Amino acid sequence: MAGEQLGYQSNPNDIASFAAYSGLPLLCTFGAKSLIPEHHPNYLGNAGYGGRKAANELFLCDEVEGVLWVGAEINERNTMAYHKTVLSPTRKNIFIGCMPPPVLDISQTPISHISACPRAAVAFLRNTLTKQTEHKPSSEWLLRWQVQKSDYDLPEVCEQAGRMEPSALISIINSLLPPGASWVTDSGQHRIFAGMFGRIPERGLFLTSPVMAPTGWGIGAGIGARMARPDYPVVVLTGDGCMRMNGFEIQTAVREKTGVVFVIFNNQGLGSIMNRFNRKGLNASSYFGEYNNDWVGFARSLGADAFRAQSLGQFSEILHSALQRPNSPTVIEAPTLFPPHNPAPHLSTSAYA
């Protein structure tokens, strides 16, 4: 299980070669989603919070005897709310990191700690294996999981009364983004679906802030990402709550002629928080009310091109056109269904909210 502490400055060959020579399956945390290219044969995707289907199912498989955590926090989100299978006393968990793992009173699971820099540890393991062994072919067990490497199913109904399922919007983004394009995911419910359904073919092109979850962070980060790589498109997945925090940053993109595409997943509320309220039997709308901001008018007042998509077909057309304008920021408001379809209801709520 590779985590964001490995960082994108580490040698990209280290973790990939370690997996290839050891024959071990590779998973990563949500924050390290594009640390490993998706085409790597041993890589099954990100697990836990916003996890991919095959990765989550392997993570919860009773056949797994142990997990090597490298630069990955053993916390609520990465363990699916301390899932009993992930932290089973019969499963060996080995943690490599500079700081010791947490002491979990809720579990009797022994966690072995190797105090080391995660990057240095992976480089050492890779160098040791490449000197002592040959490239290991995939075992029958791993091949079985590679065959099952697929996404969760989309819901049967993906749009209704001008509102759309977030998972369906992510699938359209997958189909339209060209090679080299960056994803920037803001805090909120929409980024869970980016984790579950987003396909990132190249290393380091999925940008998020998984620990602090700062609302509205992605808007400014997306502008910076496009400035750093001006020849490649950037799509920012943000929400209406995030826009209320940092939406004025779009004016910077207009002034600097930075062609970022901002997709506003508008569920007219704070989706993740409302989900938690609803699960506790509380009426979320009585606490939050319904927000009905005119995001198209707001974005146009800042000088950006702005459109409201009221169907998946419209969204596809608007996004395709926006990607052709490298010097002009575009805001696409996409009204979304709430609550959205949960593709993995059997999982802990920590993987979904």
C-alpha positions in Angstrom: 0.0 0.0 0.0 1.8 3.1 -1.3 1.0 6.5 0.2 1.4 10.1 -0.5 4.4 10.3 1.8 6.4 8.7 -1.0 5.9 11.9 -3.0 6.1 12.5 -6.7 9.8 13.5 -6.4 10.8 9.9 -5.7 12.2 7.7 -8.5 9.1 6.5 -10.4 10.9 3.2 -11.2 11.5 2.3 -7.6 8.0 1.3 -6.5 7.1 -0.1 -9.9 10.2 -2.2 -10.1 9.8 -3.4 -6.6 6.4 -4.7 -7.4 7.5 -6.3 -10.6 10.5 -8.1 -9.1 8.5 -9.2 -6.0 5.4 -10.2 -7.8 3.3 -8.4 -5.2 0.0 -6.5 -6.1 0.2 -2.8 -5.7 -2.4 -0.6 -4.1 -2.2 3.1 -3.1 -4.1 5.6 -1.0 -6.5 8.2 -2.4 -3.8 10.9 -2.0 -1.3 8.8 -4.0 -3.8 7.9 -6.8 -1.5 8.8 -9.7 1.8 7.8 -8.0 1.8 4.6 -10.1 0.7 4.5 -13.8 -2.5 2.7 -14.3 -1.1 0.5 -17.0 1.4 -1.2 -14.5 0.4 -4.9 -14.5 0.7 -5.2 -10.7 -1.3 -2.1 -9.9 -5.0 -2.5 -9.0 -5.8 1.1 -8.1 -6.4 3.2 -5.0 -8.1 1.6 -2.0 -10.1 2.9 1.0 -11.6 6.4 0.7 -12.7 6.9 -2.9 -11.3 3.5 -3.8 -11.5 1.7 -7.1 -13.5 -1.5 -7.2 -10.7 -4.1 -7.7 -8.4 -2.4 -5.1 -11.1 -2.3 -2.5 -12.1 -5.9 -3.1 -8.5 -7.1 -2.8 -8.0 -5.0 0.3 -10.9 -6.8 2.0 -10.1 -10.2 0.7 -9.6 -12.8 3.5 -6.8 -14.5 1.4 -4.5 -11.5 2.0 -2.0 -12.5 4.7 -0.3 -9.1 5.1 0.0 -5.5 3.9 3.3 -3.5 3.6 2.3 0.1 4.3 4.9 2.4 2.6 4.5 6.1 3.3 0.7 5.5 3.8 -1.0 6.5 7.0 -2.9 3.8 8.9 -5.9 6.0 9.6 -9.7 6.0 9.3 -9.9 6.7 5.6 -7.1 4.4 4.4 -8.5 1.5 6.4 -12.2 2.0 5.6 -13.0 3.2 9.1 -10.7 0.6 10.7 -12.5 -2.2 8.9 -12.3 -5.5 10.8 -10.8 -7.3 7.8 -8.1 -4.7 7.1 -7.1 -4.8 10.8 -7.7 -8.5 11.4 -5.4 -10.0 14.0 -4.5 -12.7 11.5 -3.3 -10.2 8.9 0.3 -8.9 9.3 0.6 -5.2 8.9 4.1 -3.7 8.4 4.4 0.0 8.4 7.4 1.9 6.9 7.6 5.5 7.9 9.6 8.1 9.8 6.9 8.4 12.5 5.4 5.4 14.4 2.0 4.1 13.4 -1.0 5.0 15.7 -1.8 2.9 18.6 -5.3 1.5 17.8 -7.3 0.7 20.9 -10.1 -0.5 18.8 -8.1 -3.4 17.4 -5.7 -6.1 18.7 -3.9 -6.0 15.4 -0.1 -6.0 15.8 1.5 -3.4 13.5 5.2 -3.8 13.0 7.1 -0.5 12.5 10.2 0.0 10.4 11.5 3.5 11.1 12.8 4.7 7.8 12.2 7.3 5.1 9.6 5.7 2.8 11.4 6.8 -0.4 14.8 5.4 0.8 13.1 2.2 1.9 11.5 1.6 -1.5 14.8 2.3 -3.3 16.6 -0.1 -1.0 14.1 -2.9 -1.5 14.1 -2.3 -5.2 17.9 -2.4 -5.5 18.1 -5.5 -3.3 15.6 -7.4 -5.3 17.0 -6.5 -8.7 20.4 -7.7 -7.6 19.2 -11.0 -6.1 16.2 -12.1 -8.2 14.8 -12.2 -11.7 11.7 -10.4 -12.8 8.9 -12.4 -11.3 5.9 -13.2 -13.5 2.5 -12.6 -12.1 1.2 -15.5 -10.0 -2.1 -17.2 -10.8 -3.6 -15.4 -7.8 -2.5 -12.0 -9.0 -3.6 -12.7 -12.5 -7.1 -13.5 -11.2 -7.2 -10.0 -9.7 -5.8 -8.4 -12.8 -8.6 -9.9 -14.9 -11.1 -8.4 -12.4 -9.6 -4.9 -12.7 -12.7 -2.9 -13.5 -14.7 0.0 -12.2 -17.9 0.1 -10.3 -21.0 0.0 -12.4 -22.7 3.3 -13.3 -26.3 3.6 -12.1 -29.1 2.7 -14.5 -30.5 6.2 -14.4 -27.7 8.8 -14.7 -29.7 12.0 -15.2 -33.1 13.2 -14.0 -34.9 16.5 -14.3 -31.8 18.4 -15.3 -29.5 16.9 -12.6 -26.8 14.3 -13.2 -24.9 11.5 -11.4 -21.4 12.5 -10.4 -20.0 9.1 -11.5 -21.5 9.7 -15.0 -19.8 13.1 -15.3 -16.5 11.6 -14.3 -16.8 9.0 -17.0 -17.3 11.7 -19.6 -14.2 13.5 -18.3 -12.3 10.2 -18.7 -13.3 10.0 -22.3 -12.5 13.6 -23.3 -9.3 14.5 -21.5 -6.2 14.2 -23.8 -2.9 12.6 -22.7 -1.0 14.7 -20.3 -4.0 16.5 -18.8 -4.1 17.1 -15.1 -7.0 16.4 -12.7 -7.3 18.7 -9.7 -9.9 17.6 -7.1 -11.3 19.9 -4.5 -12.6 18.9 -1.1 -16.1 17.5 -1.1 -18.3 14.6 -2.2 -17.3 15.0 -5.9 -13.7 13.9 -5.2 -14.8 10.6 -3.9 -16.3 9.9 -7.3 -13.0 11.1 -8.9 -11.2 8.5 -6.8 -13.7 5.7 -7.7 -14.1 6.4 -11.4 -11.3 8.7 -12.5 -8.7 7.0 -14.8 -5.2 8.6 -14.6 -3.0 7.0 -17.2 0.2 8.9 -16.3 2.1 9.5 -13.1 1.6 12.6 -11.1 -1.5 14.0 -12.9 -4.0 13.6 -10.0 -3.7 16.5 -7.6 -5.5 16.7 -4.4 -5.1 17.7 -0.7 -6.2 14.5 1.1 -5.3 15.3 4.7 -6.4 18.8 5.3 -9.4 18.8 3.0 -9.4 22.6 2.5 -12.6 23.7 0.9 -11.9 25.6 -2.3 -8.2 24.6 -2.5 -8.5 23.1 -5.9 -9.6 26.3 -7.6 -6.3 28.1 -7.0 -4.3 24.9 -7.3 -5.7 24.3 -10.7 -4.6 27.7 -11.9 -1.1 27.0 -10.6 -1.0 23.6 -12.3 -1.9 25.1 -15.6 0.8 27.8 -15.2 3.4 25.2 -14.4 2.5 23.1 -17.4 1.0 25.6 -19.9 0.9 23.1 -22.8 -1.4 20.6 -21.1 -5.1 21.0 -20.1 -6.2 21.1 -16.5 -9.7 20.2 -15.2 -10.6 21.3 -11.7 -13.4 19.3 -10.1 -14.9 21.6 -7.5 -18.3 22.0 -5.8 -20.7 24.7 -5.0 -19.5 24.8 -1.3 -15.9 25.2 -2.6 -17.0 28.0 -4.9 -18.5 29.9 -2.0 -15.1 29.8 -0.3 -12.6 30.6 -3.1 -14.6 31.1 -6.3 -13.2 34.6 -6.8 -9.8 33.0 -7.7 -11.3 32.4 -11.1 -10.6 36.1 -11.8 -6.9 35.3 -11.6 -7.2 32.8 -14.4 -9.1 35.4 -16.5 -6.4 38.0 -15.9 -3.5 35.6 -16.6 -5.3 34.1 -19.6 -5.0 30.6 -18.1 -7.2 28.1 -19.8 -8.4 26.0 -16.8 -11.7 24.2 -17.0 -13.6 24.4 -13.7 -16.4 21.9 -13.3 -18.8 22.8 -10.5 -20.6 19.7 -9.1 -23.6 21.6 -7.8 -25.7 19.6 -5.4 -27.0 22.8 -3.7 -25.4 22.0 -0.4 -22.5 20.5 1.5 -22.8 16.9 0.2 -20.4 15.0 2.5 -21.7 16.7 5.6 -25.3 16.3 4.6 -24.7 12.6 4.0 -23.4 12.2 7.6 -26.4 14.1 9.0 -28.8 11.9 7.0 -27.1 8.7 8.2 -27.7 9.8 11.8 -31.4 10.3 11.1 -31.1 14.1 11.1 -32.8 16.3 8.5 -29.8 17.9 6.8 -31.9 20.5 4.9 -33.2 22.0 8.1 -29.6 22.7 9.1 -28.2 23.8 5.8 -31.1 24.9 3.7 -30.8 24.9 -0.1 -28.3 27.1 -1.8 -29.3 28.3 -5.2 -26.4 30.5 -6.4 -26.2 31.5 -10.0 -22.6 30.2 -10.7 -22.8 30.9 -14.4 -23.7 34.6 -13.8 -21.0 34.8 -11.1 -18.3 33.4 -13.4 -19.3 35.6 -16.2 -19.1 38.6 -13.9 -15.4 37.7 -13.4 -14.8 37.6 -17.2 -14.8 33.8 -17.6 -16.7 31.8 -20.2 -19.5 30.0 -18.3 -22.2 27.5 -19.1 -24.8 25.4 -17.3 -25.1 21.8 -18.5 -28.5 20.3 -17.9 -27.9 16.9 -19.5 -24.9 14.6 -19.9 -25.0 15.3 -23.7 -24.7 19.0 -23.1 -21.9 18.5 -20.5 -19.9 16.5 -23.1 -20.3 19.1 -25.8 -19.4 22.0 -23.4 -16.3 20.2 -22.0 -15.1 19.3 -25.5 -15.3 22.9 -26.6 -13.7 24.2 -23.4 -10.7 22.0 -23.9 -10.0 23.7 -27.3 -9.5 27.1 -25.6 -6.0 27.1 -24.0 -6.0 30.8 -23.1 -9.5 31.2 -21.8 -10.9 29.8 -18.5 -14.2 28.1 -18.7 -16.7 27.4 -15.9 -19.2 24.5 -16.3 -21.9 24.3 -13.8 -23.2 20.7 -13.6 -26.3 20.2 -11.3 -25.9 16.9 -9.6 -28.4 14.5 -8.0 -28.5 14.3 -4.2 -28.0 11.9 -2.7 -25.9 10.4 -5.5 -26.0 6.7 -6.3 -23.6 4.9 -3.9 -21.8 2.3 -6.1 -20.4 0.4 -3.1 -23.1 0.3 -0.4 -21.5 -2.7 1.2 -18.4 -0.7 2.1 -17.8 1.3 5.2 -19.1 4.8 5.0 -15.5 6.0 5.3 -14.9 4.9 1.7 -17.8 7.0 0.5 -18.1 10.1 2.7 
